[in-house]
Amino acid sequence: MIQRGKYMKQVRIGLLFSLTGTTSLTEIGQYQAAVYAFDKFQKDDCNSKLSFTYEVRDIRSDPRESYKHALDMALSGIKIFVGCYTSACRKAILPVLEQYDCLLIYPTLYEGQEIHPNVFYIGEIPNQQITSLLQFMVRQFGRKVYLIGNDYVYPRYTNQQIREMLHELNGEVVGERYVPLGHKQFIPCFEDIQRSSPNVI
């Protein structure tokens, strides 16, 4: 193994993932993938002139926590962030990215309604993941669709685009409902779905 020299540049990276909270089930996997990638790069690419260190913060599925931790890390000199699974958390840290000239690597799908110079978007947008699915559902099951999701940016924007796509397919939205993250009382939703008689939920 080649010894890393003194000329090597040290890059500090802030990992902003929900290790607890409603979306932690998904985000823990993304966090583990990021750590694996950094560690593998450090181990395998011994000729690189870059060396990474990373600091992990639990944003707890909360935009306010995201902002607080991003600000704290930016003040400590961190310029690159990875994470912020929900669109609400991503949007919460935009002022920090702008003020301290930082970059967020956003590693998941998003609503596609935003282009920001301080964000590198990796995931697909709704028309890249929903169009073919809607076509299949309408063809196989029927044109009446019921929309349900959590009450934040991504589900609302996605469902807005689903409405437009359905219109082109001569389909219709027969019901639409949003619940807070972590919501557990779904009987009213089930009752509304039954009354609406959708072909697809």
Secondary structure in CASP SS format (residue, H / E / C, confidence):
PFRMAT SS
TARGET T0000
AUTHOR 0000-0000-0000
METHOD secondary structure of the structure
MODEL  1
M C 1.00
I C 1.00
Q C 1.00
R C 1.00
G C 1.00
K C 1.00
Y C 1.00
M C 1.00
K E 1.00
Q E 1.00
V E 1.00
R E 1.00
I E 1.00
G E 1.00
L E 1.00
L E 1.00
F E 1.00
S C 1.00
L C 1.00
T C 1.00
G C 1.00
T C 1.00
T C 1.00
S H 1.00
L H 1.00
T H 1.00
E H 1.00
I H 1.00
G H 1.00
Q H 1.00
Y H 1.00
Q H 1.00
A H 1.00
A H 1.00
V H 1.00
Y H 1.00
A H 1.00
F H 1.00
D H 1.00
K H 1.00
F H 1.00
Q H 1.00
K H 1.00
D H 1.00
D C 1.00
C C 1.00
N C 1.00
S C 1.00
K C 1.00
L E 1.00
S E 1.00
F E 1.00
T E 1.00
Y E 1.00
E E 1.00
V E 1.00
R E 1.00
D E 1.00
I C 1.00
R C 1.00
S C 1.00
D C 1.00
P H 1.00
R H 1.00
E H 1.00
S H 1.00
Y H 1.00
K H 1.00
H H 1.00
A H 1.00
L H 1.00
D H 1.00
M H 1.00
A H 1.00
L H 1.00
S C 1.00
G C 1.00
I C 1.00
K C 1.00
I E 1.00
F E 1.00
V E 1.00
G E 1.00
C C 1.00
Y C 1.00
T C 1.00
S H 1.00
A H 1.00
C H 1.00
R H 1.00
K H 1.00
A H 1.00
I C 1.00
L H 1.00
P H 1.00
V H 1.00
L H 1.00
E H 1.00
Q H 1.00
Y C 1.00
D C 1.00
C C 1.00
L E 1.00
L E 1.00
I E 1.00
Y E 1.00
P C 1.00
T C 1.00
L C 1.00
Y C 1.00
E C 1.00
G C 1.00
Q C 1.00
E C 1.00
I C 1.00
H C 1.00
P C 1.00
N C 1.00
V E 1.00
F E 1.00
Y E 1.00
I C 1.00
G C 1.00
E C 1.00
I C 1.00
P H 1.00
N H 1.00
Q H 1.00
Q H 1.00
I C 1.00
T H 1.00
S H 1.00
L H 1.00
L H 1.00
Q H 1.00
F H 1.00
M H 1.00
V H 1.00
R H 1.00
Q H 1.00
F C 1.00
G C 1.00
R C 1.00
K E 1.00
V E 1.00
Y E 1.00
L E 1.00
I E 1.00
G E 1.00
N E 1.00
D C 1.00
Y C 1.00
V H 1.00
Y H 1.00
P H 1.00
R H 1.00
Y H 1.00
T H 1.00
N H 1.00
Q H 1.00
Q H 1.00
I H 1.00
R H 1.00
E H 1.00
M H 1.00
L H 1.00
H H 1.00
E H 1.00
L C 1.00
N C 1.00
G C 1.00
E E 1.00
V E 1.00
V E 1.00
G E 1.00
E E 1.00
R E 1.00
Y E 1.00
V E 1.00
P C 1.00
L C 1.00
G C 1.00
H C 1.00
K C 1.00
Q C 1.00
F C 1.00
I H 1.00
P H 1.00
C H 1.00
F H 1.00
E H 1.00
D H 1.00
I H 1.00
Q H 1.00
R H 1.00
S H 1.00
S C 1.00
P C 1.00
N C 1.00
V E 1.00
I C 1.00
END
